[in-house]
Amino acid sequence: MARHAILSMFVAILAVAAMGVVRADDQNAPQPPAVGTAAPDFVLNSQEGTPVHLSDFRGKWVVLYFYPKDFTSGCTLEAHNFQADIDQYTKKNAVIVGVSVDSVDSHKGFCAKEGLNFKLLSDADHVVSAKYGSLRTGGMGSMGAMAMRNTFIINPQGVIVKEFIGVQPMHHSEEVLAALTALQQGS
């Protein structure tokens, strides 16, 4: 009987941890940079293993999106939708740049499998995700730290002009395109 109780408690603790109830103190988590401020520059390796600086995209609109994990259903859906709309972004002088804590090799495989033709950057040390208030630590069972699903639109001068925090992947690309259109018409 005692053995069953201990096993039940262990299973309950694992279930709570997997649901994200046990996680880092959100009050101490870095906050996203404010709209109207310069986007923090960074350098991360792309799926090709080459370094990419955010400042490489000056003169273009940047859709910088953070996502939890390659090859998962929501992240795959979000990436597919950005890819499906890539021509519309290109016509608007915009680039899509995805960031997660996955490795360069994981990104390379994800892009190959899913036919993605935009940059995915590896934030394996979690620094950039934290700078953008998009890092979640603990509470995800064996998954550990991961990027939260947040997106920032950065104008050609390098200023954050729109943010989407905790987005839903299904229609997110449409939402971003609508915001980008409104921003460009207003600027």
N, C-alpha and C positions, 0 to 999 in steps of 0.2 A: 504494500500500500504506500509506504513512504517513498519507495522507488518511483512509483507512478506519479506521486505528487511532485517530486523533484523533476522528473521528465516533463510533466505538464508545465511547471514554472519555466523551465528552460525553453520550451517551445513558445510559450507566451512572450518571453523576453525577446526571442529571435523575431517573432511576428511584429512586436512593437518597433524594434529596430528597423526591420524591413519597411515598415510603413512610414518611416521618417519622423516618428514621434521623438525618438532620442536623437538629437542632433546638436550641432554647435549652437551656442547662444546667438540668435539672430540679431539681438540688440548690439552685439559687438562686431557683427559682420560689416565689412566695408560697404559704404553706400555707393550707388552709381554716380558718376559725374553728373553735374547739373546741366540741364538744357541751357544753351547759351554760353557754355564754357568750352575751351579748347579740348578736343578729344586727346586723352593721354596717348602719346606716341609709344610705340613698342616695336620690337622685332621678334618674329616667331618663324619657325620653319613651316613651309607649305608641304603638301602631299608629295611634292617632287624632292623634298629635302633642301630646298633653297630658302635662304632667309628673305622674309618679306617685312618691310617697315610699313606702318600705317601711312607715314608721310610719302611713301612711293605713289600714293593715289591722289596727292594734292592736284587740284584742278578738276577732279571728278567728284561726284556724289558717291558716298560709300554707305552701303547697307552692311553694318557690322552686326552679325547675329551670333549669339552664344547658344549652344545646345548641349544637352547632357551626354549623348553617347552615340557613336557610329553604330550602324546596323540595328538600331532599335526602331520599333514601329513609328513612333511619333517623330523621331529625328529623320527617319527615311522619308516620311510623308512631307515634312517641312522642306527638306532638301529637294525632293522631286518637284514641289510646287515652285520653289525659287528657280530651278532649272527650266521648268516649263515656261516661265515668264522671262527668261534671261534676255530674249530679244527686246522686250519692252523696256527692261532696265537699261540695256545698251543704248536704245534710242533716247533715253533720258540722261545719257552721259553718267550712268551709275554702274558701280561694280558691286557684286555680292561677295562678301568675305565671311566665312564661317569659322568659329573658334570653339574647340572643346579641349578637354584635358587628355584626349586620346593621343596615341603616338603617331608619328609621321607614317609608319607602316600601316597602321589601322586606317588612317585617312586615305592612303594610296589605294588600299583594297576597297574601301567604301566608294571612292570615286570611280574606280574601275567597274565594280559590280553594279553601281547605280547610274552610271553614265553622267556623272557630274562634271561640268566644265567650268567651274569657278574655284577659287582658292579656299581650301580648308587648312586652317593653321593649328599646329599642335602647341597647346599651352600645358605641356607636361609638368612644369614646375608650379603651375597655378597662379603665377604672378599677375598675368594680364586679366584673367577672369576676376581676380580679387580687385584689381584697379578699377574695373568696370562694375563692381558691386554684383558680380554674377557668379560667385563661387559659393557652392554649398558643400560643407564638410560634414562628414559623419551622417548617421541616420539612414544610410542607404544600404545597409547590410554589407555584402561583399563588394559593392561598387565603390565605396569610399568617397573621396572628393569628386565633384563633378560640376560642370558649368550649369547654371540655371538658364532657362529659356528666356533670354532678354535680347532685344534688338535696339540698335542705335542708328539713326540716320545722321550722317556727318556731311556737312556741305563742302563745296570745293575749297573753301578756305580752312578747313580742318576744325570747324565748330560743330558741336552736337546740337542739332536743331529739333530732334524728336527722339523720344525713347518709348519703348514698349516693354513693360516689365511683366514677367510671368505670362507669356503669350500662349495661345492655343495654336497648334501647328496647322490645323485643317485649312483655314482661310487666311493664314498670316501673310503670305506673299501678296494676296489681293489687298489686304489692309495696308501693307507697306507701300505698294504701288499707289494707292489712293492718297496716302499721306505725302509721298514724294511728289506726286502731281500737284497737290495743293501747295506744297512748299515752293515748288518751282514757279507756279503761277503767281504766288505772292511775293516772290523775290525779284 
